Amino acid sequence: MLTTPLTSAADTIELPLASIGERFSTLRIVNPAADNAILRSMERYGQIMPVVVSEIADNDYQLLDGFKRLRGAGVLRMKTLKGRIMRLNIRAGKAALVQLNWVGKSINSMEEALVVHSLFHEDSLSQVEIATLLGRHKSWVCRRIALIDRLCDEGQEQIQLGLLPISMSRELVKLPRGNQEALLEAITRCHLSCRETGKLVEELQNRPEREHRDLLRRPREILRQDDHLDLTASNLFSPLVRTIHCKLLCLERQCLSASFTVQTTEFGQFEEEEERFLHTCCREALRTLEQTVKAFRQNVPPESETER
């Protein structure tokens, strides 16, 4: 963890906007709604909290905390902002960016991933070194790196610019990188919500690849048709059969989804204890499935006997 303290309140200085660098801005995600809220606050009350900068070199101030305030000041044509100074190198500055925003709970998992990914690929720190620097477990670091590595470039760009909700990243990374751009195009063209995108991803995982193009061409129409077909088929039978059918259908979809996730997961990111835990869960799930099949066989006579 970083121990370099902020300057005291007495050391708060007026920083010309032109002197504040935004080298680390690519590690934060634009949130238009939050930007507007800060802008309205600054219009009414002025700057309440100072920004935090790191003096990388003499008079080279790089912003660590206060990107929304800086953008708001630009809109309001302010000349200066109150700022506090930390004296850190590039690596420590990136770590401070995360830790400063942990305090205010104003950083999300995607932004954490951007910082960790940058420390790993651009600054050549090992996962153990990053974990030590941020005070986190190595598996946490590995998961954050994987989140960026598994997300296509276009998806990263849209999320960073605030054009796509961060929650969409969790749906996108369920597909291979090569399939994500076609999904992004469908999301944008059809204005799909995160919930609708989740259902679409589930269908893509559960259907053969030859059907993917048609599904992505008219996702809402096909998803509505599937819901109608499931409902029509189940309505032909008694309430108890419909209940069992619904549970089995959910079970099948969950199994297919779990299978897809396991196949596309890099298990090297887990600790040995975590892998043993997942193996145990898998065996227990298989045992439950076998019990379900056994119970069904005991209660339903073979087809040959019902025909006699």
Residue frames as qw, qx, qy, qz and C-alpha x, y, z in Angstrom:
[[0.000, 0.888, 0.460, 0.000, 0.00, 0.00, 0.00],
 [0.356, 0.606, -0.049, 0.709, 1.14, 3.56, -0.64],
 [0.505, -0.582, -0.425, 0.475, 2.31, 5.54, 2.34],
 [0.278, 0.137, 0.088, 0.947, 3.15, 8.87, 0.68],
 [0.028, 0.629, 0.609, -0.482, 0.83, 11.39, 2.35],
 [0.232, 0.803, 0.370, 0.406, -1.10, 14.16, 0.70],
 [0.226, 0.293, -0.225, 0.901, 0.06, 17.66, 1.35],
 [0.073, -0.441, -0.673, 0.590, -1.71, 19.32, 4.26],
 [0.184, 0.835, 0.518, 0.007, -4.64, 21.65, 3.83],
 [0.169, -0.855, 0.097, 0.480, -2.19, 24.56, 4.19],
 [0.329, -0.326, 0.654, 0.598, -0.28, 23.25, 1.17],
 [0.483, 0.616, 0.620, 0.053, -3.32, 23.40, -1.09],
 [0.194, -0.370, 0.278, 0.865, -2.38, 25.56, -4.04],
 [0.565, 0.659, 0.167, -0.468, -4.15, 27.19, -6.96],
 [0.510, -0.104, 0.706, 0.479, -3.31, 25.25, -10.11],
 [0.374, 0.450, -0.273, -0.764, -3.88, 26.81, -13.54],
 [0.872, 0.243, 0.320, -0.281, -6.09, 24.49, -15.58],
 [0.657, 0.677, -0.326, -0.065, -3.53, 24.50, -18.37],
 [0.036, 0.620, -0.754, 0.211, -0.89, 23.09, -16.00],
 [0.681, -0.144, 0.627, -0.351, -2.95, 20.02, -14.99],
 [0.251, 0.316, -0.816, -0.413, -2.06, 17.02, -17.14],
 [0.826, 0.014, 0.195, -0.528, -4.49, 14.22, -17.94],
 [0.234, 0.441, -0.856, -0.134, -2.04, 11.41, -18.54],
 [0.114, 0.019, 0.958, -0.262, -4.12, 9.04, -16.41],
 [0.541, 0.212, 0.126, -0.804, -7.50, 9.98, -17.89],
 [0.600, 0.202, -0.659, -0.406, -7.53, 6.84, -20.06],
 [0.261, -0.002, -0.919, 0.296, -7.75, 4.82, -16.83],
 [0.258, 0.292, 0.569, -0.724, -11.08, 6.42, -15.88],
 [0.130, 0.420, 0.817, 0.372, -14.49, 5.98, -17.51],
 [0.151, -0.111, -0.054, -0.981, -16.66, 8.94, -18.47],
 [0.031, -0.504, -0.846, 0.169, -20.07, 8.98, -16.77],
 [0.034, 0.446, 0.302, 0.842, -22.16, 11.76, -18.36],
 [0.487, -0.720, -0.424, -0.255, -24.75, 11.77, -15.56],
 [0.669, -0.526, -0.207, 0.482, -22.06, 12.12, -12.87],
 [0.405, 0.116, 0.147, 0.895, -20.32, 14.84, -14.91],
 [0.158, -0.617, -0.373, -0.675, -23.58, 16.82, -15.10],
 [0.610, -0.701, -0.366, 0.045, -24.13, 16.47, -11.34],
 [0.614, -0.330, -0.068, 0.714, -20.63, 17.82, -10.59],
 [0.222, 0.331, 0.284, 0.872, -21.10, 20.63, -13.12],
 [0.338, -0.732, -0.400, -0.436, -24.38, 21.71, -11.48],
 [0.672, -0.616, -0.259, 0.318, -22.72, 21.61, -8.04],
 [0.532, -0.121, 0.068, 0.835, -19.78, 23.72, -9.21],
 [0.032, 0.550, 0.369, 0.749, -22.15, 26.22, -10.82],
 [0.482, -0.757, -0.332, -0.291, -24.00, 26.66, -7.54],
 [0.690, -0.714, 0.002, 0.121, -21.30, 26.25, -4.88],
 [0.176, 0.838, -0.517, 0.005, -17.99, 26.50, -6.69],
 [0.663, 0.261, -0.686, 0.145, -15.19, 23.99, -6.08],
 [0.722, -0.620, 0.060, -0.300, -15.76, 22.26, -2.74],
 [0.871, -0.344, 0.279, 0.210, -13.04, 19.60, -2.70],
 [0.036, 0.760, -0.523, -0.383, -9.52, 20.12, -4.06],
 [0.898, 0.362, -0.237, -0.078, -8.29, 17.91, -6.87],
 [0.701, -0.538, 0.422, 0.203, -5.26, 15.69, -6.26],
 [0.649, 0.709, -0.275, -0.019, -2.28, 15.75, -8.60],
 [0.864, -0.298, 0.170, 0.368, 1.04, 13.97, -8.71],
 [0.132, 0.905, -0.337, -0.223, 4.15, 16.02, -9.49],
 [0.966, 0.183, 0.079, 0.163, 5.88, 13.51, -11.77],
 [0.623, 0.149, -0.023, 0.767, 8.68, 15.97, -12.47],
 [0.158, -0.345, -0.212, 0.901, 9.26, 19.64, -11.72],
 [0.341, 0.371, 0.037, -0.863, 6.01, 21.49, -12.53],
 [0.386, 0.031, -0.784, -0.485, 4.64, 18.38, -14.30],
 [0.431, -0.007, 0.613, -0.662, 1.32, 17.92, -12.51],
 [0.344, -0.062, -0.827, -0.441, -0.71, 14.85, -13.53],
 [0.597, -0.277, 0.113, -0.744, -4.28, 14.54, -12.25],
 [0.127, 0.060, -0.977, 0.159, -5.03, 11.57, -9.97],
 [0.043, -0.537, -0.811, 0.230, -8.40, 12.50, -8.52],
 [0.102, 0.643, 0.234, -0.722, -10.86, 15.09, -9.80],
 [0.240, 0.082, 0.691, 0.677, -11.39, 14.41, -13.51],
 [0.020, 0.724, 0.666, 0.181, -15.08, 15.39, -13.35],
 [0.230, -0.842, -0.175, 0.456, -14.14, 18.60, -11.52],
 [0.316, -0.353, 0.437, 0.765, -11.54, 19.39, -14.18],
 [0.152, 0.369, 0.730, 0.554, -14.05, 18.87, -17.01],
 [0.117, -0.831, -0.538, 0.085, -16.61, 20.96, -15.11],
 [0.297, -0.696, 0.043, 0.652, -14.06, 23.75, -14.64],
 [0.277, -0.040, 0.595, 0.753, -13.38, 23.70, -18.38],
 [0.032, 0.629, 0.702, 0.333, -17.09, 24.09, -19.18],
 [0.244, -0.887, -0.341, 0.194, -17.37, 26.94, -16.67],
 [0.478, 0.714, -0.080, 0.506, -14.23, 28.57, -18.09],
 [0.595, -0.794, 0.070, 0.104, -12.52, 28.67, -14.72],
 [0.360, 0.807, -0.447, 0.141, -8.86, 29.65, -14.76],
 [0.119, 0.438, -0.817, 0.356, -7.63, 27.64, -11.75],
 [0.812, -0.363, -0.391, -0.235, -8.55, 24.78, -9.44],
 [0.437, -0.684, 0.512, -0.282, -7.51, 24.20, -5.85],
 [0.881, 0.214, -0.421, -0.030, -5.21, 21.20, -5.73],
 [0.648, -0.637, 0.418, -0.026, -3.16, 19.05, -3.39],
 [0.503, 0.652, -0.561, -0.081, 0.11, 17.54, -4.47],
 [0.900, -0.292, 0.316, 0.062, 1.57, 14.06, -4.13],
 [0.184, 0.747, -0.596, -0.231, 5.09, 13.36, -5.37],
 [0.812, -0.031, 0.578, -0.067, 4.98, 9.94, -7.00],
 [0.080, -0.295, 0.749, 0.588, 6.41, 8.20, -10.02],
 [0.515, 0.068, -0.482, -0.706, 4.17, 6.87, -12.81],
 [0.484, -0.130, -0.865, -0.029, 3.61, 3.42, -11.28],
 [0.165, -0.284, -0.685, 0.650, 2.87, 4.75, -7.81],
 [0.269, 0.147, -0.022, -0.952, 0.63, 7.41, -9.37],
 [0.541, -0.079, -0.653, -0.524, -1.54, 4.75, -11.01],
 [0.432, -0.252, -0.823, 0.270, -1.80, 2.89, -7.71],
 [0.024, -0.230, -0.415, 0.880, -2.71, 6.12, -5.91],
 [0.383, -0.023, -0.360, -0.850, -5.45, 6.78, -8.47],
 [0.579, -0.250, -0.748, -0.208, -7.11, 3.53, -7.42],
 [0.418, -0.276, -0.688, 0.525, -6.59, 3.96, -3.70],
 [0.067, 0.074, 0.162, -0.982, -7.82, 7.56, -3.58],
 [0.534, -0.075, -0.351, -0.766, -11.06, 6.51, -5.24],
 [0.514, -0.211, -0.827, 0.083, -11.44, 3.41, -3.05],
 [0.117, -0.154, -0.553, 0.810, -11.78, 5.78, -0.11],
 [0.375, 0.226, 0.102, -0.893, -14.77, 7.52, -1.71],
 [0.528, 0.246, 0.811, -0.053, -16.05, 4.32, -3.34],
 [0.435, 0.744, 0.020, -0.507, -16.01, 6.16, -6.67],
 [0.174, 0.500, -0.760, -0.377, -14.18, 3.59, -8.77],
 [0.906, 0.097, 0.119, -0.394, -15.70, 0.53, -10.44],
 [0.830, -0.182, 0.496, 0.178, -14.28, -2.87, -11.34],
 [0.710, 0.616, 0.204, 0.275, -13.71, -1.85, -14.97],
 [0.103, 0.933, -0.247, 0.242, -11.60, 1.15, -13.96],
 [0.643, -0.578, 0.502, 0.009, -9.67, -1.02, -11.51],
 [0.873, 0.185, 0.400, 0.210, -9.06, -3.42, -14.39],
 [0.491, 0.835, -0.009, 0.248, -7.77, -0.60, -16.63],
 [0.204, -0.869, 0.426, -0.151, -5.23, 0.45, -13.98],
 [0.759, -0.337, 0.556, 0.041, -4.09, -3.10, -13.20],
 [0.820, 0.453, 0.293, 0.190, -3.88, -3.96, -16.90],
 [0.304, 0.911, -0.172, 0.220, -1.75, -0.84, -17.48],
 [0.423, -0.736, 0.521, -0.087, 0.61, -1.68, -14.60],
 [0.839, -0.078, 0.532, 0.083, 1.00, -5.22, -15.94],
 [0.745, 0.491, 0.346, 0.290, 1.41, -4.54, -19.67],
 [0.302, 0.893, -0.032, 0.331, 2.82, -1.00, -19.82],
 [0.237, -0.833, 0.424, -0.265, 4.89, -0.84, -16.63],
 [0.675, 0.300, -0.671, 0.069, 5.94, -4.52, -16.69],
 [0.368, -0.409, 0.636, -0.541, 5.06, -5.20, -13.06],
 [0.255, -0.045, -0.964, -0.067, 4.36, -8.82, -12.15],
 [0.534, -0.538, -0.479, -0.443, 0.98, -9.81, -10.77],
 [0.663, -0.427, -0.466, 0.401, 2.56, -10.36, -7.35],
 [0.322, -0.031, -0.112, 0.940, 4.11, -6.87, -7.43],
 [0.260, -0.389, -0.314, -0.826, 0.78, -5.29, -8.40],
 [0.646, -0.520, -0.548, -0.113, -0.99, -7.21, -5.65],
 [0.575, -0.317, -0.363, 0.661, 1.56, -5.93, -3.11],
 [0.145, 0.141, 0.077, 0.976, 1.34, -2.37, -4.41],
 [0.413, -0.366, -0.302, -0.777, -2.45, -2.29, -4.15],
 [0.297, -0.197, 0.720, -0.596, -2.82, -4.47, -1.07],
 [0.828, 0.149, 0.004, -0.540, -4.88, -7.08, -2.91],
 [0.775, -0.147, 0.613, 0.053, -4.62, -10.82, -3.56],
 [0.137, -0.318, 0.714, 0.609, -2.88, -12.08, -6.70],
 [0.231, 0.395, 0.871, 0.181, -6.10, -13.76, -7.88],
 [0.145, 0.834, 0.351, -0.399, -7.87, -10.36, -7.71],
 [0.039, -0.658, 0.414, 0.628, -5.15, -8.89, -9.92],
 [0.213, -0.039, 0.882, 0.419, -5.41, -11.79, -12.38],
 [0.244, 0.619, 0.744, -0.062, -9.18, -11.41, -12.69],
 [0.113, 0.852, 0.085, -0.505, -8.85, -7.67, -13.38],
 [0.093, -0.476, 0.640, 0.596, -6.26, -8.26, -16.11],
 [0.239, 0.206, 0.916, 0.246, -8.42, -10.97, -17.68],
 [0.257, 0.731, 0.517, -0.363, -11.42, -8.60, -17.78],
 [0.183, 0.786, -0.233, -0.542, -9.55, -6.27, -20.15],
 [0.143, -0.333, 0.839, 0.406, -7.78, -9.01, -22.11],
 [0.267, 0.316, 0.908, 0.067, -11.10, -10.71, -22.86],
 [0.272, 0.786, 0.387, -0.399, -12.91, -7.51, -23.92],
 [0.609, 0.479, 0.362, 0.519, -12.60, -6.43, -27.57],
 [0.337, -0.053, -0.013, 0.940, -11.00, -3.06, -28.36],
 [0.179, -0.433, -0.390, -0.793, -14.24, -1.51, -29.60],
 [0.582, -0.618, -0.523, -0.076, -16.03, -2.57, -26.42],
 [0.561, -0.358, -0.272, 0.695, -13.29, -1.02, -24.28],
 [0.170, 0.132, 0.163, 0.963, -13.45, 2.23, -26.24],
 [0.336, -0.540, -0.475, -0.608, -17.24, 2.56, -26.04],
 [0.629, -0.598, -0.469, 0.162, -17.27, 1.85, -22.31],
 [0.505, -0.234, -0.154, 0.817, -14.43, 4.30, -21.60],
 [0.023, 0.201, 0.240, 0.949, -16.23, 7.05, -23.51],
 [0.290, 0.216, 0.575, -0.734, -19.46, 6.42, -21.62],
 [0.485, 0.168, -0.449, -0.731, -21.27, 5.25, -24.76],
 [0.717, -0.114, -0.662, -0.187, -21.98, 1.83, -23.26],
 [0.648, -0.660, 0.158, -0.345, -22.91, 0.97, -19.65],
 [0.036, -0.570, 0.805, -0.159, -20.15, -0.70, -17.66],
 [0.709, -0.050, 0.612, -0.348, -22.54, -3.55, -16.85],
 [0.812, 0.515, -0.104, -0.255, -22.44, -4.50, -20.55],
 [0.209, 0.650, -0.730, 0.030, -18.80, -5.54, -20.18],
 [0.477, -0.212, 0.803, -0.288, -19.86, -8.50, -18.04],
 [0.804, 0.391, 0.356, -0.271, -22.09, -9.72, -20.88],
 [0.535, 0.755, -0.344, -0.158, -19.59, -9.05, -23.66],
 [0.004, -0.599, 0.798, -0.073, -16.75, -11.01, -22.06],
 [0.750, -0.014, 0.604, -0.268, -18.95, -14.11, -21.93],
 [0.826, 0.550, 0.124, -0.020, -18.30, -14.40, -25.68],
 [0.740, -0.057, 0.221, 0.633, -14.93, -14.84, -27.43],
 [0.124, -0.576, 0.087, 0.803, -13.33, -11.54, -28.47],
 [0.091, -0.037, 0.694, 0.714, -13.91, -12.34, -32.15],
 [0.091, -0.534, -0.801, -0.254, -17.70, -12.52, -31.62],
 [0.186, -0.576, -0.473, 0.640, -18.10, -9.39, -29.51],
 [0.007, -0.227, 0.230, 0.946, -18.11, -6.76, -32.28],
 [0.251, -0.286, -0.736, -0.559, -21.14, -8.34, -33.98],
 [0.334, -0.588, -0.699, 0.234, -22.92, -8.33, -30.61],
 [0.190, -0.435, -0.161, 0.865, -21.96, -4.66, -30.06],
 [0.095, -0.028, -0.490, -0.866, -23.44, -3.77, -33.44],
 [0.342, -0.465, -0.769, -0.273, -26.72, -5.48, -32.51],
 [0.331, -0.548, -0.532, 0.555, -26.80, -3.73, -29.11],
 [0.086, -0.322, 0.063, 0.941, -26.32, -0.31, -30.72],
 [0.173, -0.114, -0.630, -0.749, -28.67, -0.88, -33.66],
 [0.451, -0.471, -0.709, -0.269, -31.54, -2.32, -31.59],
 [0.221, -0.575, 0.283, -0.735, -30.91, -0.21, -28.45],
 [0.755, -0.251, -0.606, -0.008, -30.81, -3.34, -26.27],
 [0.484, -0.766, 0.241, -0.347, -30.87, -3.00, -22.50],
 [0.033, -0.517, 0.836, -0.180, -28.42, -4.90, -20.30],
 [0.653, 0.013, 0.658, -0.375, -31.15, -7.41, -19.44],
 [0.805, 0.528, 0.059, -0.263, -31.97, -7.98, -23.11],
 [0.368, 0.699, -0.614, 0.001, -28.27, -8.28, -23.92],
 [0.351, -0.360, 0.822, -0.267, -27.92, -10.92, -21.20],
 [0.785, 0.252, 0.477, -0.305, -30.74, -12.96, -22.73],
 [0.665, 0.695, -0.219, -0.165, -29.20, -12.56, -26.19],
 [0.081, 0.633, -0.763, 0.097, -25.79, -13.73, -24.96],
 [0.578, -0.127, 0.748, -0.300, -27.43, -16.73, -23.32],
 [0.817, 0.469, 0.217, -0.255, -29.12, -17.62, -26.62],
 [0.467, 0.746, -0.471, -0.057, -25.83, -17.26, -28.50],
 [0.195, -0.491, 0.827, -0.193, -24.16, -19.58, -26.02],
 [0.612, 0.056, 0.725, -0.312, -26.93, -22.17, -26.30],
 [0.751, 0.582, 0.164, -0.265, -27.42, -22.18, -30.09],
 [0.791, 0.082, 0.358, 0.489, -25.25, -23.58, -32.88],
 [0.255, -0.445, 0.189, 0.837, -23.05, -21.02, -34.62],
 [0.155, 0.267, 0.691, 0.654, -24.99, -21.27, -37.90],
 [0.134, -0.768, -0.615, -0.119, -27.95, -19.57, -36.17],
 [0.395, -0.498, -0.220, 0.740, -25.96, -16.67, -34.70],
 [0.141, 0.048, 0.329, 0.932, -26.15, -14.36, -37.73],
 [0.265, -0.530, -0.606, -0.530, -29.95, -14.51, -37.89],
 [0.495, -0.640, -0.516, 0.282, -30.24, -14.07, -34.12],
 [0.364, -0.391, -0.059, 0.843, -28.04, -10.98, -34.17],
 [0.058, 0.243, 0.482, 0.840, -29.90, -9.56, -37.17],
 [0.462, -0.475, -0.260, -0.702, -33.27, -9.49, -35.38],
 [0.235, 0.107, -0.833, 0.490, -32.63, -10.28, -31.71],
 [0.372, 0.014, 0.437, -0.819, -35.81, -8.88, -30.16],
 [0.732, 0.143, -0.272, -0.607, -38.09, -10.67, -32.61],
 [0.654, 0.150, -0.742, 0.000, -36.44, -14.05, -32.13],
 [0.094, 0.094, -0.761, 0.635, -36.28, -13.75, -28.33],
 [0.535, 0.048, 0.242, -0.808, -40.00, -12.94, -28.23],
 [0.763, 0.163, -0.474, -0.408, -40.76, -15.93, -30.49],
 [0.457, 0.156, -0.832, 0.275, -38.79, -18.26, -28.22],
 [0.184, -0.037, 0.615, -0.766, -40.61, -17.01, -25.12],
 [0.678, 0.120, -0.024, -0.725, -43.95, -17.55, -26.89],
 [0.705, 0.189, -0.655, -0.195, -43.02, -21.06, -28.05],
 [0.230, 0.118, -0.838, 0.482, -41.92, -22.10, -24.55],
 [0.373, 0.047, 0.446, -0.812, -45.15, -20.73, -23.08],
 [0.724, 0.173, -0.269, -0.611, -47.36, -22.39, -25.75],
 [0.588, 0.175, -0.790, 0.000, -45.69, -25.78, -25.34],
 [0.108, 0.040, -0.803, 0.585, -45.97, -25.78, -21.57],
 [0.470, 0.047, 0.230, -0.851, -49.61, -24.63, -21.60],
 [0.665, 0.076, -0.598, -0.440, -50.60, -27.89, -23.29],
 [0.570, -0.053, -0.788, 0.225, -49.95, -29.79, -20.06],
 [0.552, -0.709, -0.438, 0.002, -51.06, -29.83, -16.43],
 [0.170, -0.942, 0.185, -0.223, -49.76, -27.29, -13.88],
 [0.753, -0.521, 0.374, 0.145, -47.42, -29.84, -12.29],
 [0.800, 0.270, 0.319, 0.430, -45.92, -30.79, -15.67],
 [0.278, 0.879, 0.042, 0.385, -45.50, -27.10, -16.49],
 [0.445, -0.854, 0.260, -0.064, -43.70, -26.56, -13.19],
 [0.818, -0.253, 0.423, 0.296, -41.32, -29.47, -13.78],
 [0.659, 0.572, 0.273, 0.405, -40.82, -28.39, -17.40],
 [0.035, 0.965, -0.072, 0.248, -39.91, -24.87, -16.30],
 [0.587, -0.709, 0.384, 0.066, -37.40, -26.13, -13.74],
 [0.831, 0.024, 0.437, 0.344, -35.81, -28.57, -16.21],
 [0.496, 0.772, 0.171, 0.359, -35.60, -25.85, -18.85],
 [0.183, -0.943, 0.234, -0.149, -33.86, -23.53, -16.41],
 [0.769, -0.439, 0.435, 0.166, -31.57, -26.38, -15.38],
 [0.790, 0.356, 0.333, 0.371, -30.62, -27.07, -19.00],
 [0.296, 0.889, 0.016, 0.349, -29.86, -23.43, -19.70],
 [0.428, -0.843, 0.320, -0.063, -27.83, -23.04, -16.53],
 [0.845, -0.192, 0.427, 0.259, -25.81, -26.15, -17.39],
 [0.661, 0.577, 0.241, 0.415, -25.13, -24.91, -20.91],
 [0.019, 0.955, -0.103, 0.279, -24.14, -21.50, -19.58],
 [0.636, -0.668, 0.382, 0.054, -21.85, -23.04, -16.93],
 [0.861, 0.107, 0.370, 0.333, -20.29, -25.29, -19.56],
 [0.473, 0.776, 0.100, 0.405, -19.58, -22.33, -21.83],
 [0.241, -0.927, 0.221, -0.186, -18.10, -20.30, -18.96],
 [0.785, -0.439, 0.406, 0.166, -15.83, -23.15, -17.88],
 [0.800, 0.339, 0.315, 0.381, -14.64, -23.70, -21.45],
 [0.353, 0.783, 0.049, 0.511, -13.72, -20.03, -21.87],
 [0.471, -0.867, 0.131, -0.099, -12.14, -19.51, -18.43],
 [0.524, 0.529, -0.565, 0.356, -8.39, -19.45, -17.83],
 [0.796, -0.544, -0.258, -0.051, -8.08, -21.50, -14.68],
 [0.657, 0.147, -0.315, 0.669, -4.51, -20.37, -14.06],
 [0.082, -0.596, 0.085, -0.794, -5.93, -17.27, -12.41],
 [0.742, -0.555, -0.111, -0.360, -7.24, -19.28, -9.45],
 [0.205, -0.571, 0.738, -0.295, -5.43, -20.45, -6.36],
 [0.286, 0.090, -0.952, -0.063, -5.18, -24.20, -5.77],
 [0.137, 0.246, 0.779, -0.561, -7.79, -24.03, -3.00],
 [0.466, 0.413, 0.053, -0.781, -10.20, -22.21, -5.34],
 [0.470, 0.280, -0.708, -0.446, -9.76, -24.84, -8.06],
 [0.127, -0.059, -0.968, 0.208, -10.46, -27.65, -5.56],
 [0.299, 0.338, 0.512, -0.730, -13.59, -25.80, -4.45],
 [0.529, 0.401, -0.256, -0.704, -14.85, -25.54, -8.06],
 [0.356, 0.169, -0.899, -0.190, -14.12, -29.21, -8.71],
 [0.052, 0.186, 0.870, -0.455, -16.14, -30.12, -5.61],
 [0.424, 0.408, 0.225, -0.777, -19.05, -27.93, -6.76],
 [0.484, 0.341, -0.582, -0.557, -18.96, -29.58, -10.19],
 [0.226, 0.023, -0.973, 0.044, -19.07, -33.08, -8.71],
 [0.192, 0.304, 0.695, -0.623, -21.99, -32.13, -6.46],
 [0.483, 0.415, -0.082, -0.767, -23.90, -30.66, -9.42],
 [0.437, 0.236, -0.789, -0.362, -23.33, -33.84, -11.45],
 [0.056, -0.100, -0.942, 0.314, -24.49, -35.97, -8.51],
 [0.353, 0.378, 0.422, -0.744, -27.71, -33.92, -8.30],
 [0.511, 0.387, -0.405, -0.652, -28.31, -34.32, -12.05],
 [0.308, 0.123, -0.938, -0.100, -27.82, -38.08, -11.78],
 [0.124, 0.233, 0.808, -0.528, -30.33, -38.24, -8.91],
 [0.462, 0.410, 0.080, -0.782, -32.86, -36.30, -11.04],
 [0.498, 0.308, -0.666, -0.463, -32.44, -38.70, -13.98],
 [0.158, 0.014, -0.971, 0.180, -32.69, -41.71, -11.66],
 [0.286, 0.307, 0.601, -0.680, -35.91, -40.41, -10.07],
 [0.530, 0.404, -0.195, -0.720, -37.41, -39.80, -13.51],
 [0.413, 0.225, -0.845, -0.255, -36.56, -43.32, -14.68],
 [0.004, -0.093, -0.919, 0.384, -38.11, -44.85, -11.56],
 [0.322, 0.423, 0.502, -0.682, -41.39, -42.97, -11.99],
 [0.571, 0.538, -0.182, -0.592, -41.81, -43.05, -15.77],
 [0.848, 0.036, 0.526, 0.046, -42.17, -46.47, -17.45],
 [0.306, -0.255, 0.632, 0.664, -40.03, -47.23, -20.50],
 [0.442, 0.356, -0.236, -0.789, -41.60, -46.29, -23.83],
 [0.345, 0.100, -0.883, -0.303, -41.75, -49.94, -24.92],
 [0.045, -0.258, -0.892, 0.367, -43.91, -50.85, -21.88],
 [0.287, 0.422, 0.302, -0.805, -46.39, -48.02, -22.43],
 [0.414, 0.305, -0.511, -0.689, -47.01, -49.20, -25.98],
 [0.130, -0.016, -0.990, -0.054, -48.04, -52.74, -24.98]]
